[in-house]
Amino acid sequence: MIIDPKILAGKAIIKDTSISVDIILELLVNRTTYEQILEKYPQLEQEDILSAIEYSMEQLKLNPPELTTKGFYYTLEDEKIKEYMKLTTEEKLKWLEEINEFTEMVLNEKEKQFRNKLRAAEI
């Protein structure tokens, strides 16, 4: 990962590209497959996608989410991160898909509409 205030306003990007970690994560959240990402961004490699996921997990560990008005939040423990790091690429992508499916189940209709508007860059 590279973080340079002169590139994409200091967002974390994959080395030697202008592709941000945010873009990769958004694609994964939207159920874009690993193969589709590599097809869309041929300059990427499998390790780049994994690095983006690992970087994001580390950021979550350093800056855990706050308690929300819904009364729940999550934390990442060192042991869970170590378990995750042992997964294969396919297992990691399956895990991300399961998280996305769970998120879709727990969101109410208004939250789903808001999420869709964010994805479409309407807000």
Residue frames as qw, qx, qy, qz and C-alpha x, y, z in Angstrom:
[[0.000, 0.888, 0.459, 0.000, 0.00, 0.00, 0.00],
 [0.376, 0.173, -0.002, 0.910, 1.04, 3.55, -0.70],
 [0.122, -0.871, -0.450, 0.153, -0.33, 6.60, 1.08],
 [0.400, 0.007, 0.134, 0.907, 0.74, 9.86, -0.50],
 [0.127, 0.658, 0.409, -0.620, -1.16, 13.13, 0.05],
 [0.141, 0.479, -0.401, -0.768, -0.39, 14.01, -3.58],
 [0.238, 0.004, -0.871, -0.430, -2.16, 10.89, -4.91],
 [0.438, -0.467, -0.695, -0.328, -5.95, 10.53, -4.58],
 [0.354, -0.723, 0.081, -0.588, -6.00, 12.97, -1.67],
 [0.138, -0.508, 0.746, -0.408, -3.94, 10.62, 0.47],
 [0.914, -0.066, 0.100, -0.387, -6.14, 7.54, 0.13],
 [0.545, -0.358, 0.745, 0.142, -4.41, 4.17, 0.42],
 [0.717, 0.543, -0.230, -0.372, -3.64, 2.84, -3.06],
 [0.954, -0.003, 0.227, 0.193, -2.09, -0.28, -4.48],
 [0.380, -0.608, 0.409, 0.564, 1.60, 0.30, -5.23],
 [0.203, -0.170, 0.662, 0.701, 2.37, 1.31, -8.82],
 [0.018, 0.539, 0.743, 0.397, -1.32, 2.00, -9.60],
 [0.173, -0.197, 0.144, -0.954, -3.88, 4.68, -8.90],
 [0.614, -0.352, -0.615, -0.347, -6.38, 2.08, -7.67],
 [0.278, -0.500, 0.468, -0.674, -7.49, 2.79, -4.12],
 [0.024, -0.021, -0.955, 0.295, -8.16, 0.20, -1.45],
 [0.429, 0.301, 0.406, -0.749, -11.68, 1.70, -1.25],
 [0.590, 0.362, -0.401, -0.601, -12.36, 0.75, -4.86],
 [0.365, 0.168, -0.915, -0.038, -11.32, -2.85, -4.32],
 [0.093, 0.142, 0.824, -0.541, -13.39, -3.17, -1.15],
 [0.508, 0.338, 0.138, -0.780, -16.43, -1.61, -2.79],
 [0.560, 0.288, -0.640, -0.441, -16.15, -4.12, -5.63],
 [0.240, 0.038, -0.949, 0.200, -15.94, -7.00, -3.16],
 [0.262, 0.229, 0.600, -0.721, -18.89, -5.69, -1.15],
 [0.593, 0.395, -0.071, -0.698, -20.88, -5.51, -4.38],
 [0.857, 0.035, 0.506, -0.085, -20.14, -9.20, -4.96],
 [0.546, 0.727, -0.390, -0.148, -17.67, -8.63, -7.76],
 [0.980, -0.129, 0.039, 0.148, -15.66, -11.81, -8.06],
 [0.532, -0.589, 0.387, 0.470, -11.92, -11.97, -7.79],
 [0.553, 0.188, 0.608, 0.538, -11.71, -12.87, -11.48],
 [0.210, 0.857, 0.412, 0.226, -13.92, -9.93, -12.46],
 [0.287, -0.916, 0.090, 0.266, -11.72, -7.51, -10.51],
 [0.539, -0.367, 0.535, 0.537, -8.59, -8.81, -12.22],
 [0.454, 0.485, 0.607, 0.436, -10.33, -8.56, -15.59],
 [0.044, 0.958, 0.270, 0.082, -11.42, -4.98, -14.93],
 [0.159, -0.923, 0.348, 0.025, -8.00, -3.99, -13.55],
 [0.939, 0.251, -0.180, 0.152, -5.41, -6.16, -15.35],
 [0.281, 0.669, -0.480, 0.493, -2.57, -4.31, -13.62],
 [0.591, -0.517, 0.420, -0.454, -3.63, -5.95, -10.34],
 [0.458, 0.191, -0.868, 0.029, -2.56, -9.32, -9.03],
 [0.677, -0.452, -0.573, -0.096, -4.14, -11.65, -6.50],
 [0.551, -0.218, -0.440, 0.674, -1.78, -10.38, -3.82],
 [0.002, 0.224, 0.017, 0.974, -2.97, -6.81, -4.39],
 [0.571, -0.458, -0.392, -0.557, -6.56, -7.76, -3.57],
 [0.752, -0.373, -0.492, 0.231, -5.45, -9.64, -0.47],
 [0.406, 0.014, -0.267, 0.874, -3.26, -6.73, 0.58],
 [0.241, -0.388, -0.154, -0.876, -6.23, -4.38, 0.30],
 [0.724, -0.474, -0.428, -0.259, -8.29, -6.68, 2.52],
 [0.719, -0.231, -0.412, 0.510, -5.47, -7.06, 5.04],
 [0.200, 0.211, -0.118, 0.949, -4.83, -3.31, 5.11],
 [0.444, -0.471, -0.247, -0.721, -8.52, -2.66, 5.77],
 [0.782, -0.424, -0.455, 0.023, -8.61, -5.21, 8.55],
 [0.564, -0.075, -0.333, 0.752, -5.59, -3.58, 10.18],
 [0.055, -0.328, -0.026, -0.943, -7.27, -0.17, 9.94],
 [0.642, -0.501, -0.363, -0.453, -10.38, -1.57, 11.60],
 [0.761, -0.295, -0.448, 0.365, -8.23, -2.99, 14.36],
 [0.375, 0.036, -0.207, 0.903, -6.53, 0.38, 14.91],
 [0.255, -0.024, 0.058, -0.965, -9.80, 2.33, 14.64],
 [0.020, 0.303, 0.952, -0.032, -12.64, 0.07, 15.80],
 [0.197, -0.533, -0.481, -0.668, -16.20, 1.16, 15.02],
 [0.186, -0.200, 0.447, -0.852, -18.04, 3.14, 17.66],
 [0.155, 0.365, 0.868, -0.300, -21.07, 1.89, 19.51],
 [0.087, -0.251, -0.501, -0.823, -24.02, 2.76, 17.31],
 [0.475, -0.110, 0.209, -0.848, -27.53, 3.89, 18.13],
 [0.811, -0.019, -0.450, -0.374, -28.61, 0.35, 17.25],
 [0.698, -0.577, 0.335, -0.259, -26.66, -0.85, 20.26],
 [0.937, -0.082, 0.268, 0.210, -24.07, -3.08, 18.63],
 [0.268, 0.846, -0.443, -0.127, -20.60, -2.90, 17.21],
 [0.986, 0.046, -0.070, 0.146, -17.78, -5.30, 16.54],
 [0.227, -0.831, 0.493, 0.127, -14.10, -5.59, 17.33],
 [0.829, 0.399, -0.390, 0.047, -11.30, -7.55, 15.75],
 [0.700, -0.631, 0.333, 0.027, -9.16, -9.63, 18.03],
 [0.007, 0.668, -0.704, -0.241, -5.60, -10.65, 17.23],
 [0.454, -0.059, 0.889, 0.004, -6.56, -14.34, 17.19],
 [0.606, 0.612, 0.458, -0.220, -9.37, -13.75, 14.71],
 [0.325, 0.845, -0.309, -0.290, -7.04, -11.81, 12.43],
 [0.193, -0.477, 0.845, 0.149, -4.48, -14.63, 12.61],
 [0.578, 0.249, 0.771, -0.099, -7.21, -17.14, 11.71],
 [0.530, 0.782, 0.164, -0.284, -8.29, -14.98, 8.79],
 [0.108, 0.779, -0.546, -0.289, -4.73, -14.67, 7.50],
 [0.378, -0.223, 0.893, 0.101, -4.52, -18.47, 7.25],
 [0.668, 0.495, 0.477, -0.285, -7.50, -18.67, 4.89],
 [0.489, 0.145, 0.589, 0.627, -7.02, -19.25, 1.18],
 [0.082, 0.084, -0.228, -0.967, -8.00, -16.54, -1.28],
 [0.382, -0.306, -0.703, -0.516, -11.19, -18.40, -2.13],
 [0.425, -0.496, -0.698, 0.293, -12.08, -18.76, 1.57],
 [0.165, -0.323, -0.201, 0.910, -11.47, -15.04, 2.16],
 [0.222, -0.043, -0.412, -0.883, -13.69, -14.08, -0.76],
 [0.443, -0.406, -0.771, -0.210, -16.41, -16.50, 0.44],
 [0.346, -0.443, -0.554, 0.614, -16.16, -14.92, 3.90],
 [0.010, 0.192, -0.048, -0.980, -16.62, -11.45, 2.38],
 [0.348, -0.216, -0.634, -0.656, -19.65, -12.68, 0.42],
 [0.438, -0.461, -0.760, 0.135, -21.18, -14.10, 3.61],
 [0.206, -0.376, -0.340, 0.837, -20.66, -10.77, 5.40],
 [0.169, 0.037, -0.316, -0.933, -22.32, -8.93, 2.54],
 [0.426, -0.340, -0.752, -0.371, -25.29, -11.34, 2.59],
 [0.382, -0.471, -0.653, 0.455, -25.64, -10.88, 6.35],
 [0.077, -0.249, -0.085, 0.962, -25.49, -7.11, 5.97],
 [0.292, -0.139, -0.532, -0.783, -28.25, -7.23, 3.36],
 [0.444, -0.422, -0.788, -0.059, -30.40, -9.30, 5.73],
 [0.363, -0.500, -0.535, 0.576, -30.10, -6.95, 8.70],
 [0.046, -0.073, 0.095, 0.992, -30.55, -3.65, 6.88],
 [0.356, 0.593, 0.595, -0.409, -34.03, -2.21, 6.83],
 [0.540, 0.642, 0.462, 0.288, -35.46, -0.90, 3.55],
 [0.033, 0.999, -0.016, -0.018, -34.45, 2.70, 4.22],
 [0.478, -0.661, 0.501, 0.290, -30.86, 1.66, 4.99],
 [0.679, 0.169, 0.617, 0.361, -30.74, -0.46, 1.82],
 [0.382, 0.860, 0.286, 0.182, -31.89, 2.51, -0.25],
 [0.198, -0.941, 0.244, 0.125, -29.25, 4.72, 1.38],
 [0.631, -0.362, 0.599, 0.335, -26.55, 2.10, 0.74],
 [0.627, 0.460, 0.540, 0.321, -27.61, 1.81, -2.92],
 [0.190, 0.975, 0.088, 0.076, -27.46, 5.59, -3.32],
 [0.404, -0.772, 0.429, 0.238, -23.94, 5.62, -1.84],
 [0.689, -0.030, 0.633, 0.352, -22.86, 2.89, -4.26],
 [0.486, 0.667, 0.459, 0.329, -24.28, 4.84, -7.18],
 [0.387, -0.084, -0.047, 0.917, -22.51, 8.00, -5.93],
 [0.092, -0.706, -0.495, -0.497, -25.85, 9.81, -5.73],
 [0.429, -0.890, -0.057, -0.141, -24.96, 11.20, -2.30]]
